[in-house]
Structures are given as C-alpha cells and as structure tokens.
C-alpha cells in the first residue's frame, strides 16, 4: 500500500475526517488506497498550530500519535488548488469535496499547489512505522494476515 507522511496535527485531522483535502507542492498520478502516517517529528511551529481555535475544536485534548500509521483512505484525485478556489466544491466519483473555511484553514491553497482529494477515511489504532518523503510503500499488517481495530 502507498503511504503519505504528514506532520501532526494534519495527520490526525485527516484521520478523524476533519480534513479531506491534503495540499502539496507536487502532483501525483497515483490513485487508490493510501495509508496516512503521522511523522515522528513534531516541530514547535506545528505544536503551536494546535492552539489555534479552529484546530483545537477539531483535535480535542487527546495526544497526537507520532511515528505511526493512523488511518487509511483512498486518493481519488489530485487537482490544482485554483480549481477548488474557483468552484469551492468539486465532485469526483459522485463525492463532493468542499473548500469551506475550516478546510481552507487546514491547507495551503497558494498558487501552484495541488489538492489531493481523500475519500473513505478510516482511522485505526496507531501502527508504528518509519515514514519517508513523497509517496512510499508501506507493508501493512493486513498483508501479513493481521487486523487492526478501527475507531
């Protein structure tokens, strides 16, 4: 399974379904299953972001897992951010992706960036894993016949 490492708190925002659009400086042709990995590092600036009221409302008081896969989803499309800013809603595979004020606060929609549209997000108990830059291959426990509990 392909995986994408995100810094906290953005990894948890995806895992809990509060963030369905991940913004990146690069596009990918990949479509399909995707594991969401929370980076091991948690920089000071990212920790401070958690105090922002719009983030705090979604995140709650729980600790944010680090260095682990915390969700799976399906990457359905990768579009230029200007398309979302122009339309504020995009429909892909009969599913609507809205660029509301909360979603906008959770991403970087500057010119030249890309919106990765994520569907079918399923949070799971943290599974320790070493992350990587870009899209990387993660051998899931389910490929070895194991299962994990979803929240």
N, C-alpha and C positions, 0 to 999 in steps of 0.2 A: 504494500500500500504506500502511496506517496504521502509525505508529511510536510507540514509547514510549521516552522518555529516562529512563535510570536512572543514578544516581551509582555510581561504582565503589566497592567491589568487587561490588556487587549485580548490575551488568550482566554481568560475567564469570561470576558464579555461575549466572546464567540460561543464558548461552551454553554453558557446559560441562555443563549438565544437572544441576548440584548443587542448583539452586533451581527448582522447578516451580510455586511459588505466590508471586506478587507481591502484597504487601499495599499497599493505597492507602486514602486517606481518602475516596475517592469511587468510585462505581459507574459502570459504562458499560453501555449496551445493545448496544454493538458486539460482534460475534463474527466471527472469521475470521482471515486472515493478519495477522501483526504483526511488524514489524521491531523489534529490540532495539538501541537506540542508547546508547552509553556517553557520558555527559555530558563536556563539555570540562573543566569544573572538577573538582578533586579536593581537597575541603576536608581540613584537618588531622584533624578528628574521623573522617572516613571512612578516611584513611590509617592512623590508629591502630587502627581496627577490623580491618584486615588482620593485625595482630599477635595478635589473639585466636586461641587454638589451634584452635578449631573452624573458623574462616575459613582460617587458614594451611594446615591439612591439605588443604582443597579447592583452594585457589588455587595453591599451589606457589610457586616463585621467579620465575616469568615476570613481566615488566612488564605492567601493565594498560593496554590501549588507551584513549585519550581522544578525544572528538570524532569518533566513528565508529560506524557500524552494525556490530555484531559478530555478530549472529545473526538468524535468522527463526524464527518459531514460529506457533502457531495459538492464539488466545484462545478457549477453549471455554466458559467460564462465568465469572460474577462473582457470588460469594455472600457473605453476611455472615460475618465471621470466627467468630462464635459457633457457626455450624453445623459448622465444622471442629473447633472446640474441644470441642463436644458429642460428635461422632461419631469424630473422629480419622482417618476415612477417608471420602471421598466418591467415588462412582462417577458419571462423566459420559461418555456415549458409549462405554460399555464400557471406560473407562480409570479406574484407581484413582489418587486423589490422597491421599497420606498426610501427616498432620501429625505427623511424628516429631520427636525432639529437635533434630536438625540443621535441618530445615525451619523449626521454630519459632525457632531462633536467628537465621535469616536474614530474619525478617519481624517486623512489628509487629502482633500479634493483639489489641490493646486493643479494648475495647467500641466499637462504632460504626464499625469499619473494615471494609474489603472485601477478599476474597481473589480474585485474578484467577488462574484456573487455566490454565496454559500447557502445550500438548502439541506434539509433533512439532518439538522444538527442533533447529535445525541451525546450528552455529557456522560462521562464514565469516571469511575474511581481513578485517581492518578496512577499511571503505569510508568515507573522510572524509565527514562530513555535519554540517550545522548542526542542532542539536536545538531543541526547543521544549517548553513546558509542555503538559500534557494529552496527548491523542491528537492526532497531527499527520500530515499527508500527506507521504510520502517517495517521490519518483520514483526507483524502483530502476534500477540499470544494466541489469537484465534487461529492463525495459520498453523500453530503447533497443537491445536485441539483444545486450547484453554478458552475460558469465557470470563468476562468481567461483568460486574454488576453495573447497570446504568442507573443514574439517579432519576 
